[in-house]
Amino acid sequence: MVADAQGNDLGAVGVPISGNLGVAPVAQANVIAPAAGAVLEIALPAAYRKLGLFKQDGGFNLTTEKDGDAIELFQEGYSIPSGLANATLAVTLAQTDNLVREVAWGKTPDENGYITVDAGGHATRYLLWSEEIFRNGILIRRLGVATVDSVQIDQSTRGEVKGYAITFKYQRSPYFDNEHFGEWLIDTNVVEPPEEG
């Protein structure tokens, strides 16, 4: 990717074409180290379960916004952010299966496929892995601790995919330096030099 004389680089424009989303129990063994997450052909720990296909218009929607008033200091013009934030990742899953239902409702279906649903939500915490794949060969991966903030199931429309729109809310975690998530940007067009040996 090379910028033109005006500093613009068409090759750096992100056009998403695919992605992956996975959940794992919150445990140190399931945290992916920065170097491991940068590997092109990453092998996630066995505890991760991928949530399958997304609706065509249901790809990742990441929102980060400050919350709360800044702490004003005595000297005019100086303040400190409150440290509160709303960091969410929304996605619309296309598969209706027991894993999607388990994540949505926080319970594992019994042998009959039955779950009781508490519409007030659940407090299950997940390590949330996302990977967004762009046409230009860029990958953006994120990993954080998250809970399910809301679930909205699409209205049934004949001949259309019925999606589960799930919004995950990131939480600060010591696994990520007490911040909300870690993020990788990987350029698959860069050829890695051969190892010396």
FENVEN-V223590 format. One record per run of one state. SS is the DSSP state (helix for helix, strand for strand, loop for the rest). FROM is the first residue (numbers start at 1). LEN is the number of residues. If there is no record, write none. Layout:
SS_FROM_LEN, SS_FROM_LEN
This chain:
loop_1_9, helix_10_3, loop_13_3, strand_16_10, loop_26_2, helix_28_3, loop_31_3, helix_34_4, loop_38_11, strand_49_2, loop_51_3, strand_54_1, loop_55_6, strand_61_7, loop_68_3, strand_71_2, loop_73_6, strand_79_2, loop_81_3, strand_84_10, loop_94_4, helix_98_8, loop_106_20, strand_126_9, loop_135_3, strand_138_16, loop_154_10, strand_164_8, loop_172_1, strand_173_1, helix_174_3, loop_177_2, strand_179_1, loop_180_1, strand_181_7, loop_188_10
